[in-house]
Amino acid sequence: MTTILGIDEAGRGSVIGPMVIAGVMIDEKDEGKLRKIGAKDSKMLSPHQRERLYPLIKKIAKDYVALKVSAKEIDEMRKEKNLNIIEAEKMAQIIKALKADKAYVDTPQASTGKFKAILLNLAQSHTEIIAENYCDERYPVCSAASIIAKVERDSEVEKIKKIVGFDFGVGYSHDARSIEFVKKCLKEKKFLEYIRQSWVTVDSLKSKKEQKSLKEYK
């Protein structure tokens, strides 16, 4: 029986919280089951739809995994490598662990050939790798992985909100509540472990804060 694996991420660009990379493996004959339940790119689904599909996908899957990479881990790793390499390493980990016959990988960079070469080198696996942009829109198994990743990421975000006692929204820089929370953390020097301090957004806020402080001494 041929097994296929879909891999996708959630939270790659967020300034708060983890990046989650998920892999969903199914028997190829069960691809139709994913279509039947309505699996599609998680960005095209409402939170309620994703929550409904989450357990259904897990029932169809032969196996699945969700790797969570915290903000603090991302900051540490980015001292030595870029985000694409970090993501490739985690994807390769999933490929090696699940040992599917074929893997569909939603690539984070435009140069899909280059990313595939990195994956092949890291995975050192018999698994055939199809690395494309927008895999989560083309292949149901990749759509399933995007849903698992998004639900897991949203769950982690809700946990962080309870710990910090602040509703910071979605955790991305386009969200005013997220930026408000980042400013609050920088000012109070609290909960910084949940903030990706290596992000340009945070550097910019730090610079503005320093400039403001200098003006006070003029």
C-alpha positions in Angstrom: 0.0 0.0 0.0 1.4 3.4 -1.0 1.6 6.0 1.8 1.7 9.7 1.2 2.7 12.5 3.6 1.7 16.1 3.6 3.8 18.7 5.4 2.9 22.3 6.2 3.4 24.9 8.8 1.6 27.6 10.8 3.0 30.6 12.5 6.1 31.0 10.4 5.8 34.8 10.3 4.3 35.5 13.7 6.1 37.7 16.2 4.5 36.0 19.2 4.4 32.3 20.0 5.6 29.1 18.2 5.9 28.0 14.7 4.2 24.6 14.3 5.2 22.2 11.5 2.8 19.3 11.0 3.0 16.1 9.0 -0.1 13.9 8.1 0.5 10.5 6.5 -2.3 8.5 4.9 -2.7 5.5 2.6 -2.9 7.0 -0.9 -6.3 5.3 -1.4 -7.7 7.5 1.4 -7.0 10.8 -0.3 -10.7 10.8 -1.4 -11.8 10.7 2.2 -9.9 14.0 2.9 -11.7 15.6 -0.1 -15.0 14.3 1.1 -14.7 15.8 4.6 -13.7 19.2 3.0 -10.0 19.4 3.8 -8.5 22.5 2.2 -5.9 25.1 2.9 -6.4 26.1 6.5 -6.4 29.8 5.5 -9.6 29.2 3.5 -11.4 27.8 6.6 -12.9 29.4 9.6 -11.6 28.5 13.1 -14.9 26.5 13.6 -14.3 24.5 10.4 -10.7 23.8 11.3 -11.8 22.5 14.7 -14.4 20.3 13.2 -12.0 18.8 10.7 -9.1 18.3 13.1 -10.4 15.0 14.7 -11.7 13.8 11.4 -8.3 14.1 9.8 -6.7 12.3 12.7 -9.1 9.4 12.2 -8.2 9.1 8.5 -4.4 9.5 9.1 -2.2 6.4 9.5 0.1 8.7 11.5 0.6 12.4 12.1 3.0 14.7 14.0 3.1 18.3 15.0 6.5 19.8 15.9 6.3 23.0 18.0 9.3 25.4 17.7 9.0 28.1 20.4 9.8 31.8 20.0 12.9 31.3 22.2 14.1 28.3 20.2 13.7 30.2 16.9 15.7 33.2 18.3 18.5 30.9 19.4 18.6 29.0 16.1 18.5 32.1 14.0 21.9 33.1 15.4 23.4 30.4 13.2 20.8 29.8 10.4 17.9 31.4 8.6 14.2 30.5 9.0 14.1 28.4 5.8 16.8 26.1 7.1 15.1 25.8 10.5 11.9 24.9 8.7 13.7 22.4 6.4 15.4 20.7 9.4 12.0 20.2 11.1 10.4 18.9 7.9 13.2 16.5 7.3 12.7 15.3 10.9 9.1 14.5 10.1 10.0 12.8 6.8 12.5 10.5 8.6 10.1 9.7 11.4 7.1 8.8 9.3 8.9 7.0 6.4 6.1 7.6 3.8 6.6 6.5 0.2 6.0 10.0 -1.0 6.0 13.5 0.7 4.3 16.6 -0.5 6.0 19.6 1.1 4.7 23.2 1.0 7.9 25.1 0.5 8.5 28.5 2.2 10.7 29.9 -0.6 10.2 30.7 -4.2 13.1 28.5 -5.3 11.4 25.1 -4.8 14.3 23.2 -6.4 16.8 24.7 -3.9 14.6 23.9 -1.0 14.0 20.3 -2.2 17.8 19.8 -2.5 18.2 21.0 1.1 15.4 18.6 2.3 16.9 15.6 0.4 20.3 16.3 2.0 18.8 16.6 5.5 16.3 13.7 5.3 18.6 11.1 3.7 15.4 9.0 3.2 13.9 6.7 0.6 10.8 9.0 0.6 10.1 10.7 -2.8 9.8 14.4 -2.1 7.6 16.8 -4.0 8.4 20.3 -2.9 6.1 23.0 -4.3 4.6 26.4 -3.5 0.9 26.3 -2.5 0.9 22.5 -1.9 -1.7 23.1 0.7 -4.0 24.3 -2.0 -3.3 21.5 -4.5 -3.0 18.3 -2.4 -5.6 17.2 0.2 -2.9 15.5 2.4 -1.0 18.8 2.5 -4.3 20.7 3.3 -4.8 18.2 6.1 -1.3 19.0 7.5 -2.0 22.8 7.3 -5.2 22.3 9.3 -3.4 20.2 12.0 -0.6 22.8 12.2 -3.0 25.7 12.5 -5.2 24.1 15.1 -2.1 23.2 17.2 -0.7 26.7 16.8 -4.0 28.3 17.8 -4.1 26.1 20.9 -0.6 27.1 21.9 -1.5 30.8 21.4 -4.5 30.5 23.7 -2.3 28.8 26.3 0.1 31.8 26.2 -2.8 34.3 26.5 -3.9 32.6 29.7 -0.4 32.6 31.1 0.3 36.3 30.3 -3.3 37.5 31.1 -3.5 39.5 27.9 -5.5 38.9 24.7 -2.8 39.8 22.0 -4.9 38.7 19.1 -3.3 36.5 16.4 0.3 37.2 17.2 1.3 38.7 13.9 2.7 42.2 13.4 -0.3 43.4 11.4 -2.5 43.0 14.5 -2.5 46.1 16.7 -3.2 44.0 19.8 -0.1 41.9 19.1 2.1 45.0 18.8 0.6 46.4 22.0 1.6 43.2 23.8 5.1 43.2 22.4 5.6 46.9 23.5 4.3 46.0 26.9 6.7 43.0 27.2 9.7 45.2 26.1 8.8 47.9 28.5 8.2 45.6 31.5 10.8 43.1 30.5 8.3 40.3 31.1 7.2 37.3 29.0 10.0 37.9 26.5 10.3 34.2 26.0 7.1 34.3 24.0 8.3 37.1 21.7 10.5 36.5 18.7 13.1 39.1 19.5 15.2 38.4 16.4 12.3 39.7 14.3 12.6 43.1 12.4 9.3 44.2 14.0 10.8 43.9 17.5 14.1 45.6 16.5 12.1 48.5 15.1 10.1 48.8 18.4 13.3 48.6 20.4 14.9 51.4 18.3 11.8 53.6 18.7 11.9 53.0 22.5 15.6 53.9 22.6 15.1 57.1 20.6 12.3 58.1 22.9 14.5 57.5 25.9 17.3 59.6 24.4 14.9 62.5 23.7 14.0 62.6 27.4 17.6 63.3 28.3 18.0 66.2 25.9 
